Amino acid sequence: MSAPETETLGARPVPRRRSEWRTQAPVVAVVAAGGAFGALARYALILTWPTPPGGFPWATFWTNVVGCAVIGVFMVLITEVWVAHRLLRPFFGTGVLGGFTTFSTYAVDTRELVGAGRPGLGLAYLAATLLAALTAVWLGSAATRRLLLRRLR
């Protein structure tokens, strides 16, 4: 038999509260672990492929585009193919890919290009990243669905 949903405090019932922290602690832990892994991977790419002053930030651009393509593939797999463990999506989707892709560095790179007297390149980077990232999500999910349908035939 389960515990009652309410406790009586004086004459009025008070709803019982589950400890939010106890239920959310595993989610917070896997997001943090995944985020650390993703951020380290991004940092390694930026160290490997540094941007010269005033140059196009290719490492950040491709990090965001690849991360978006992977999230497109991942979301199809965990929502349409697999019954995923409840912590997989927060670990990989929010944590790893959230730490790997970066809106903040994208914004800083854009500001630095404009500040370096390259507003045209800054605007091109701003638009190209947005367009490429959205296209990558769409292509990643569409290609995954197409491959899965082909396997079923």
C-alpha positions as CSV (number, residue, x, y, z in Angstrom):
1,M,0.0,0.0,0.0
2,S,1.4,3.4,-0.9
3,A,1.7,6.4,1.4
4,P,-1.2,8.8,1.5
5,E,-1.0,11.8,-0.9
6,T,-1.8,14.2,1.8
7,E,-1.1,14.7,5.5
8,T,-3.5,16.4,7.9
9,L,-2.2,19.5,9.5
10,G,-4.8,20.6,12.0
11,A,-8.2,20.6,10.1
12,R,-6.8,21.1,6.6
13,P,-5.0,18.6,4.4
14,V,-1.5,19.5,3.2
15,P,-0.2,17.8,0.0
16,R,2.9,15.6,0.6
17,R,6.0,16.9,-1.3
18,R,8.5,14.6,-2.8
19,S,12.0,15.8,-2.5
20,E,12.8,17.5,-5.8
21,W,16.5,17.3,-5.2
22,R,16.4,13.6,-4.6
23,T,14.6,12.9,-7.9
24,Q,16.6,15.5,-9.9
25,A,20.1,14.8,-8.5
26,P,20.9,12.0,-11.0
27,V,19.8,14.2,-13.9
28,V,21.9,17.1,-12.7
29,A,24.9,14.8,-12.3
30,V,24.7,13.3,-15.8
31,V,24.2,16.7,-17.4
32,A,27.3,18.0,-15.5
33,A,29.4,15.0,-16.5
34,G,28.3,15.2,-20.1
35,G,28.7,18.9,-20.2
36,A,32.3,18.6,-19.0
37,F,33.1,16.0,-21.6
38,G,31.5,18.1,-24.4
39,A,33.2,21.3,-23.3
40,L,36.6,19.5,-23.2
41,A,36.1,18.1,-26.7
42,R,35.2,21.6,-28.0
43,Y,38.2,23.2,-26.2
44,A,40.5,20.5,-27.7
45,L,39.2,21.4,-31.2
46,I,39.7,25.1,-30.7
47,L,43.3,24.5,-29.5
48,T,43.9,22.3,-32.5
49,W,42.4,24.7,-35.0
50,P,43.0,28.2,-33.6
51,T,41.5,31.3,-35.2
52,P,43.9,34.0,-36.3
53,P,43.0,37.5,-35.2
54,G,40.3,38.9,-37.5
55,G,39.9,35.4,-39.2
56,F,36.9,33.3,-39.7
57,P,36.4,31.1,-36.6
58,W,36.2,27.8,-38.4
59,A,36.6,25.6,-35.3
60,T,33.6,27.1,-33.6
61,F,31.6,27.1,-36.8
62,W,32.2,23.4,-37.5
63,T,31.8,22.5,-33.8
64,N,28.3,24.0,-33.9
65,V,27.4,22.5,-37.2
66,V,28.6,19.0,-36.4
67,G,27.0,19.1,-32.9
68,C,23.7,20.1,-34.5
69,A,23.9,17.3,-37.0
70,V,24.6,14.8,-34.2
71,I,21.6,16.1,-32.2
72,G,19.4,15.5,-35.3
73,V,20.6,11.9,-35.5
74,F,20.4,11.4,-31.8
75,M,16.8,12.7,-31.4
76,V,15.5,10.4,-34.1
77,L,17.2,7.4,-32.5
78,I,16.0,8.0,-29.0
79,T,12.5,9.1,-29.9
80,E,11.7,6.9,-32.9
81,V,13.9,3.8,-32.6
82,W,15.2,3.1,-29.1
83,V,13.6,3.0,-25.7
84,A,16.4,5.0,-24.1
85,H,17.3,5.1,-20.4
86,R,15.8,8.1,-18.7
87,L,19.3,9.6,-18.2
88,L,20.6,9.1,-21.8
89,R,19.0,12.2,-23.2
90,P,20.1,14.6,-20.4
91,F,23.6,13.1,-20.5
92,F,24.2,13.1,-24.2
93,G,21.7,15.6,-25.6
94,T,21.9,18.3,-22.9
95,G,25.2,17.5,-21.4
96,V,27.7,16.3,-24.1
97,L,26.1,18.1,-27.1
98,G,25.2,21.2,-25.0
99,G,28.8,21.5,-23.8
100,F,30.2,20.7,-27.2
101,T,28.2,23.3,-29.2
102,T,28.5,26.9,-28.1
103,F,26.3,29.9,-28.5
104,S,28.4,32.0,-26.2
105,T,31.6,31.5,-28.2
106,Y,29.7,32.1,-31.4
107,A,28.5,35.5,-30.0
108,V,32.0,36.4,-28.8
109,D,33.5,35.4,-32.1
110,T,31.0,37.6,-33.9
111,R,31.7,40.6,-31.6
112,E,35.4,40.1,-32.1
113,L,35.1,40.1,-35.9
114,V,33.1,43.3,-35.8
115,G,35.5,44.9,-33.2
116,A,38.5,44.0,-35.4
117,G,37.0,46.1,-38.2
118,R,35.5,43.1,-40.1
119,P,31.7,43.7,-39.8
120,G,30.9,42.0,-43.1
121,L,32.7,38.9,-42.1
122,G,31.1,39.1,-38.6
123,L,27.6,39.3,-40.2
124,A,28.5,36.5,-42.7
125,Y,29.7,34.3,-39.7
126,L,26.5,35.1,-37.8
127,A,24.2,34.2,-40.7
128,A,26.3,31.2,-42.0
129,T,26.4,29.6,-38.5
130,L,22.7,29.9,-38.0
131,L,21.8,28.6,-41.4
132,A,24.4,25.8,-41.4
133,A,23.4,24.6,-37.9
134,L,19.7,24.5,-38.6
135,T,20.3,22.7,-41.9
136,A,22.6,20.2,-40.1
137,V,19.8,19.3,-37.6
138,W,17.4,18.8,-40.4
139,L,19.8,16.8,-42.6
140,G,20.9,14.7,-39.6
141,S,17.3,13.8,-38.7
142,A,16.2,13.3,-42.3
143,A,19.2,11.2,-43.3
144,T,18.7,9.0,-40.2
145,R,15.0,8.5,-40.9
146,R,15.8,7.6,-44.5
147,L,18.5,5.1,-43.5
148,L,16.2,3.5,-41.0
149,L,13.4,3.2,-43.6
150,R,15.8,1.6,-46.0
151,R,16.9,-1.0,-43.5
152,L,13.2,-1.9,-42.8
153,R,12.6,-2.7,-46.5
